[in-house]
Every structure is written in C-alpha cells, then in structure tokens.
Amino acid sequence: MGNHAISFRDVRKTYPDGTTAVDDLSLDVPEGSLTVFVGPSGCGKTTSLRMINRMVEPTSGTVEVNGQDVSSVPEARLRRSMGYVMQASGLLPHRTVLENIATVPRLLGRSKRESRERAESLLETIGLDRDLGGRYPSQLSGGQQQRVGVARALAADPPVLLMDEPFSAVDPVVRADLQRELLDLKQRLNKTIVFVTHDMDEAVLLGDRVAVFATGGRLAQYAPPEQVLRAPADQFVSDFVGRDRGFRALSFDSHEVALSGVLSRNHEGETTVLGGSEATGGWTLEVDAAGRPVGWLAPGESDGADTSAHRVGGSLYRPGGSLRSALDAALSSPSGLAVAVDDSGRVRGVLRPQDVLAAIEQARGARS
Ligand SMILES: Nc1ncnc2c1ncn2[C@@H]1O[C@H](COP(=O)(O)OP(=O)(O)OP(=O)(O)O)[C@@H](O)[C@H]1O
C-alpha cells in the first residue's frame, strides 16, 4: 500500500507572464487526512493543488507523494492514483452517468461488465438513485452532477483525492448534504484528500488541517481549524476568518451544559405539554406522542393554540454536542430556551442561555 502523504518542499510557481501564483510553499499533508486549502480568490490554491497531479509544473522546489518526487512519475500513472473533482463537474455530456463513472475502470483495463458493476455500486456510495445511471449529465441537477463527479473520481479507488471547489456551485442545502457525505466517505474510505475552497466555514467543517493562503501565494497559517480560529497567525488570517471566529470556535467545545429541570409534564388529552412555570417565563413546550418537540406555546396561550407560530426548528441541542449548537439552539428558540433532545429526538430537557454562557466560561477556563 505504501504511504500517501503529500509534501511540498520550497515550491514556487511563476507563470510565464511573471505572476507569482505560489511563493515558497512548504507543507506536509498527512496520509489519510483531509487538508483544506482556503483563502481569497487568486492566492494560489488551485495552482498548488494542480502541482500535486502535475497539471501544473513548479518553477522550483518539489512536490512529493509517498516520498517520491512527482516529476519523476509518468503523468498518466500519477493521475490514475489521484481522483480529481472540480467545480463544474467535468462530466462528458454525451455519455450517460454510468458510462461517465465507468470511464476510468475501463481505461484501467477492467471488463465492461466489471466497470459497470463498479459504477453502479459507486452510485450507491455517493447517495444517488441507481435509476439515474441511464441519464445524461444535462438531465441532472447541479448537486447530482457534483455527486457523479465525486463517484467518477473514486472509480479507480485512488489513494489520493484532489477536490477543487467541488461544492461551490450548488445551493446551501445541497451543499450541506454533499459536505456531510464527504465526511462520511472519508470515514469509510481511507484516503488522503486535499480540498480547495474560499469558504472558511467549509474549511472548518471539513478539514483536519487548514492551510490559509494569502495574497501573493504565501502560506499564512497551516494548523488544525480550531487553532486557526482561536489563534490566527497574523492580521491577514485574523481578517480572513472574520468577526464570527469566536462563535465558530465554539464548534470545538462540547463542555457539559446542565439541563435545567424546569419542565414538568402534564398530560392533557392527546398532547403532553412541558413547562409553563415561572422558570420557563411561562412558555410551554408541546411534544408529540413519542415525546418529540413540536412547538412552543407563548405565555397565556392555551393548549390547542396554533404552535406552528412558534415551531421548534432545526436548531435542537443534543447533550454532548458543541457549545456552538447549544448557544444557537437557545438564541433561535422563541422562548429563549434551548430544547435538548436525545438521539431519537425525544425531549430531554431545556437549557437556559445563562447556563450555556456559564459552560462557555468553564470551557474557556479549562483551556487556559
Ligand atoms: N495559466 C496562468 N497564467 C498566468 N497566471 C495564472 C495562470 N493561472 C493562474 N494564474 C494566476 O495565478 C494566481 C493564482 O491563481 P490560482 O487559480 O492558483 O488562485 P486560487 O487561489 O485558486 O483562486 P480562485 O479561488 O479564484 O480559483 C492568480 O493571480 C492567477 O491570475
């Protein structure tokens, strides 16, 4: 198997017109990790990525994969060992989805049948219906096309996956799905992944390590995302990660928050209502027969009132979850109380904002 770490050693790229796209880059991508190259437009992320599979050759310095200088590996062999996914999925328009995915196994000399079976199983891997296999790329949504692009990149089972803004052209909901699936794939298939994006949230969500590129192709910081958020290396990184960095950094804290015992159960006919006491400011949480939260009743509203006005949204807190999710659940709740649910969605209790803040204080104390 060997090791598929990727190393940049003093790499510089100056294009023929004199533009220095990458300036003295040295960086190690550990095997089996997901490293994100992030930074504003034009700072050399794509150029750096493409030097890994030799779509771009460095002006000086070396890129090594598995300890071997890639410039000594024949391009065709190198690219077979690296899946490449780009923004516009890059699918062949006149071939069906299955044919697109099967292209690489066919090139590798697998039989037609074997390639087709591999393509079909990959459709499943990336969460697409098998029925879509016979369609042409133009008959798919943007998100589906990106999934097929990922399936095609995985078709040869390459140890390295290079992804250049693969999810930037799809809407936020589909994007969140694709990100979740990538994290899931990463768990299941042990691959070294380099992922380019200009979106810091995406970098924080996906990256084991994040390389922040600055204008002029300079590597400003290379560290786990939590460290980039908590301790930006310089003014550039601090400006780039933005004003919300303290809030984002809460994603990494999962300090225990005390569940308030302020909910009391009253069975009233079909529904169960919780709360309605002074401690909840008079708000009452309505739950369904399985104990899952439905919506809040404002003080003075009687059971049977329309709770849809105060529906419990997607922002629920799971005990053990991050403090960011706890705070968000409290801030987005009409009652100001975060609803805590267990894995099956049943209400466990509520969190008061002051308890979340106290937990944030404690987490801060525990770090310093
Ligand atoms: N073939 C080329 N010839 C000349 N300059 C180039 C070429 N390709 C890229 N550049 C320049 O090199 C710099 C880095 O480009 P690159 O595409 O690597 O940046 P990027 O960080 O990936 O940007 P984006 O997020 O916009 O894709 C830019 O100034 C770009 O204009």
The ligand as an ORCA input file, in Angstrom:
! r2SCAN-3c Opt
* xyz 0 1
  N      -2.142     29.964    -16.606
  C      -1.900     31.097    -15.907
  N      -1.140     32.090    -16.422
  C      -0.894     33.210    -15.716
  N      -1.352     33.446    -14.476
  C      -2.122     32.491    -13.928
  C      -2.456     31.277    -14.600
  N      -3.225     30.529    -13.791
  C      -3.392     31.249    -12.666
  N      -2.734     32.430    -12.735
  C      -2.627     33.470    -11.708
  O      -2.020     32.909    -10.562
  C      -2.619     33.419     -9.381
  C      -3.147     32.255     -8.551
  O      -4.203     31.621     -9.251
  P      -4.981     30.359     -8.662
  O      -6.009     29.958     -9.634
  O      -3.990     29.353     -8.238
  O      -5.639     31.008     -7.376
  P      -6.842     30.498     -6.491
  O      -6.454     30.838     -5.115
  O      -7.150     29.085     -6.794
  O      -8.014     31.432     -6.961
  P      -9.587     31.109     -7.153
  O     -10.142     30.883     -5.786
  O     -10.078     32.373     -7.780
  O      -9.670     29.923     -8.041
  C      -3.696     34.385     -9.839
  O      -3.163     35.694     -9.809
  C      -3.974     33.951    -11.257
  O      -4.411     35.043    -12.032
*
